[in-house]
Amino acid sequence: MKEIFNESGIFVEYEEKKVKMENGHELTHRSEEPTELWWKLKEAVKGRKVRIVVYLFLPEGLALQGRDAVNHPTTLKPSKPF
């Protein structure tokens, strides 16, 4: 395999806004906006057969718990080559 893309950053900006309605109920508005990193990756892989691996960068001292810890790349055993 040949590396065609190697960058890091925020892939999609996500935002939630809670709105209180007149009848007392609360409504959550969610929005997702692709960043420049998204568009660069899209152009790099367009029309190609690729294997994408995503790593989560955590601040120092923050540990994964539950399902996230089991599926984290540091705890996974190597699989067969692509």
N, C-alpha and C positions, 0 to 999 in steps of 0.2 A: 504494500500500500504506500501511496505517496501523500505526504501532508500538503493540503492546499489552503488551509485556513488555520491560523493560530492566534487568536486574540481573546482578551477577557474583558468583562465589564457587565453592565446591566443590559439584559437582552430585551426585556419588555418592562415598561413602566406601568405599575399597577396602582390604582387609587380607589379608595372606598369613601363614600360620603353618606352619613346617616342623616335622613331628613325626617323631621317630626311632622306628621300630617295633622290637619285640623281636628280629626276625630280621635286623636291621641295615639294612633298607631305609628310605628317607626318603619321607615322604608330605607333600604340600603341601595345606593346607586354605585355600581362598579364600572370602572373603565380600564382598559388596557391599551397602551400605545406602544407600537414597536419603536425601538431606538435605531440609531444609525448602525449599531452592531448587528441588529436583525437584518437590515438591508444588505450589509456587506456579506454576511453569511449566505443569504438567499442568492446573491449573485455568484458567489464562489461555488455553490453546489448545484446551480441550475443545470439540468440536463445530465447530471452525473450520478452514477451509483455510488453512494457514500455510506460510511458508518460514522455516526455521530455519538461521541461520548461527552457527557456533561459532568463537570465537577462543581461541587458547592464549596465556596470559600467561606469559612466560619471565622469570626473574630476569636482571638486567643481566649481560652477559658470557657468557651461555649461548647457544650457537648450535645450530640444528637441523642434523642430518646426514642424508644419504641420502634415502629416500623422504619423510620428514617435511619436509625442506627444500623439496622439489619441490611438495608439496601445501599448504604453509603459505600463508595468505591474503596475506602480503606479497609472495609470488612468483607468485601467480596473476594471469592477465590477466582483466579484467572480462568476464563472459559476458553473454548476452542478458538483458534484463529478465524478471522472473518473469511 
